[in-house]
Amino acid sequence: QYLPLRDTDIISNALNFSTSDCHVIGGCDIYTTKAAGSDKKLYKNIENDLESQYATLVRLSASLSPPYRSAEAPEIDLSRDSPFGSLSQITARRTFAYLIATLNASHPDYDFSHFLRPSDFRKELSLKSVMRVVDSTLQNLRPNKPAFYLAPPVLSRSAPVIANSVGNELWSPRMWELLDKEMGLRACERYSYVPDDDPFEGETGGSLWAMHYFFFNKERKRVCYLHLRGLSVISHSPVHAPVITRSKKLGVERKVSSVSVGDGAGKRASYWLGNKVLQDDIDTSGYGDDDDDEMLIAEPGD
């Protein structure tokens, strides 16, 4: 279930802007892992699909003569570790299902449950490394002065609807403070989605670059999806993209599954909040290469 939080609206606003070279589109979506009926069905289907693929491949491998068995080893081995742990454990399979359900909800024109594999994800061991990648990317891209002649294109319901040419917010350590307040970042498992092929290529003509990060807090039963893509200004026209509503049907329809997970991020509020520094100030300006437990991000309330 999508959680409409004002903090994530502020973060998403900072993830959407244009430069003279590219449109940057992104979002920050937080969901609860308390599954509704359709989500439970999706989770079960993913678990069954993993087990079915493995059983089929094991039978195929056993039917081959010994010289060919190693070459035809199962691509999905439930006894082998994945980014989520051993897939023989229900908790690992359930985490994999959570991330697929999150992608489906944030990109409702696509159904990721039919083609994603555990190997499409990577476990991120260092929170500070993730923060550095996001910070350096955005700080290098964000123009010092707004480019009012450019507007980020509206490509899917997962992208925020903005009427101005650039987001009102600038990316800063405050964004990590807001995210930490909602997620408790140090307590989160972290994953990145790194597919071999861009699943959005048919919709956008391909991204110049992309990043997809997930923060999973088991205790809070929440998953945060932080995503960002850079699109060429030349190949993505017109200059002034139209402002559309969430309910308007997009031209590209990819979803083929009968399993519905709802509009998810489409329920996000369509307005953006002004600058307001929250009470829980967390100093993130000095993080370096130390372990995550020595970070300067503090748990809310500390």
CORDAFEN-V438367 format. One record per residue. N is the residue number from 1. BURIAL is # if it has 16 or more other C-alpha atoms within 10 Angstrom, else .. D_CENTER is the distance of its C-alpha to the mean C-alpha in Angstrom with 1 decimal. Layout:
n:burial:d_center
N:BURIAL:D_CENTER
N:BURIAL:D_CENTER
This chain:
n:burial:d_center
1:#:14.9
2:#:13.1
3:#:14.6
4:#:16.0
5:.:16.3
6:.:18.0
7:#:16.4
8:#:12.9
9:#:14.9
10:#:16.4
11:#:13.4
12:#:11.9
13:#:15.5
14:#:15.5
15:#:12.6
16:#:14.7
17:#:18.0
18:#:20.3
19:#:22.6
20:.:25.6
21:.:23.7
22:#:20.3
23:#:18.1
24:#:14.9
25:#:12.3
26:#:9.1
27:#:8.0
28:#:7.6
29:#:7.6
30:#:9.6
31:#:11.1
32:#:14.2
33:#:14.7
34:.:18.3
35:.:18.4
36:.:20.3
37:.:22.6
38:.:20.4
39:#:17.5
40:#:20.3
41:.:21.4
42:#:18.1
43:#:17.9
44:.:21.5
45:#:21.1
46:#:18.5
47:#:20.8
48:.:23.8
49:.:22.4
50:#:21.8
51:#:25.3
52:.:26.8
53:.:25.6
54:#:26.8
55:#:30.1
56:.:30.7
57:#:30.1
58:#:32.3
59:.:35.1
60:.:34.8
61:#:35.0
62:.:38.0
63:.:39.8
64:.:39.9
65:.:42.6
66:.:41.9
67:.:41.6
68:.:38.6
69:.:36.8
70:.:34.9
71:.:33.9
72:.:32.6
73:.:30.8
74:#:28.0
75:.:24.6
76:#:23.2
77:#:25.3
78:#:24.8
79:.:26.9
80:.:25.0
81:.:22.3
82:#:18.7
83:#:15.8
84:#:16.0
85:#:19.8
86:#:22.5
87:#:21.6
88:.:25.0
89:.:23.7
90:.:22.3
91:.:20.0
92:#:18.2
93:#:18.1
94:#:16.9
95:#:13.9
96:#:13.0
97:#:13.6
98:#:11.4
99:#:8.2
100:#:9.8
101:#:10.8
102:#:7.5
103:#:6.5
104:#:10.1
105:#:10.2
106:#:7.8
107:#:9.5
108:#:12.9
109:#:14.9
110:#:13.6
111:#:14.2
112:#:12.4
113:#:14.8
114:.:17.6
115:.:16.6
116:.:13.9
117:#:15.6
118:#:15.0
119:.:15.9
120:.:12.8
121:#:11.0
122:#:12.5
123:#:13.3
124:#:13.4
125:.:16.8
126:#:17.1
127:#:15.2
128:#:17.4
129:#:16.5
130:.:12.8
131:.:14.4
132:.:16.9
133:.:14.7
134:#:12.7
135:#:16.2
136:.:18.2
137:.:16.1
138:#:16.3
139:.:19.8
140:.:21.1
141:#:19.8
142:#:20.6
143:.:24.1
144:.:26.7
145:.:28.0
146:.:26.3
147:.:26.8
148:.:27.9
149:.:28.7
150:#:25.1
151:#:22.4
152:#:18.8
153:#:18.8
154:#:17.4
155:#:15.8
156:#:14.0
157:#:14.0
158:#:10.4
159:#:11.9
160:#:14.2
161:#:17.9
162:#:19.9
163:.:23.6
164:.:24.2
165:#:23.6
166:#:21.3
167:#:19.4
168:#:21.8
169:#:19.9
170:#:19.9
171:#:17.4
172:.:19.3
173:.:19.5
174:#:19.7
175:#:16.0
176:#:15.5
177:#:18.4
178:#:16.9
179:#:13.7
180:#:16.1
181:#:18.3
182:#:15.8
183:#:14.3
184:#:17.0
185:#:15.0
186:#:17.9
187:#:17.9
188:#:14.3
189:#:13.5
190:#:10.9
191:#:9.1
192:#:7.8
193:#:7.4
194:.:10.6
195:.:12.4
196:.:15.9
197:.:15.8
198:.:13.7
199:.:13.0
200:.:13.1
201:.:16.4
202:.:18.6
203:#:17.2
204:#:17.1
205:.:19.5
206:#:17.1
207:#:15.2
208:.:17.1
209:.:14.1
210:#:10.4
211:#:7.9
212:#:4.4
213:#:4.9
214:#:5.5
215:#:8.8
216:#:11.1
217:#:14.4
218:.:16.9
219:.:19.7
220:.:18.0
221:.:16.3
222:#:13.0
223:#:9.3
224:#:7.2
225:#:3.5
226:#:4.5
227:#:4.6
228:#:8.2
229:#:10.8
230:#:14.6
231:#:17.0
232:#:20.7
233:#:22.9
234:.:25.6
235:.:23.9
236:#:22.1
237:.:24.9
238:.:26.5
239:.:26.5
240:.:26.1
241:#:23.4
242:.:24.4
243:.:22.9
244:#:22.1
245:.:21.7
246:#:19.0
247:.:21.6
248:.:22.6
249:.:22.1
250:.:20.3
251:.:22.3
252:.:19.8
253:.:19.6
254:.:17.9
255:#:17.7
256:.:20.6
257:.:20.1
258:.:22.3
259:.:19.9
260:#:18.5
261:#:15.7
262:#:16.5
263:#:15.2
264:#:12.6
265:#:11.3
266:#:14.5
267:.:16.4
268:#:15.3
269:.:18.5
270:.:19.6
271:.:21.4
272:#:20.5
273:.:22.2
274:.:24.5
275:.:24.5
276:.:25.3
277:.:25.1
278:.:24.7
279:.:27.1
280:#:25.0
281:.:25.2
282:#:23.6
283:.:24.7
284:#:22.0
285:.:24.0
286:.:25.6
287:#:23.1
288:.:24.2
289:.:24.2
290:.:25.3
291:.:23.7
292:#:21.1
293:.:23.8
294:.:25.7
295:#:23.0
296:.:24.2
297:#:21.4
298:#:23.3
299:#:22.5
300:#:23.2
301:.:26.8
302:.:27.9
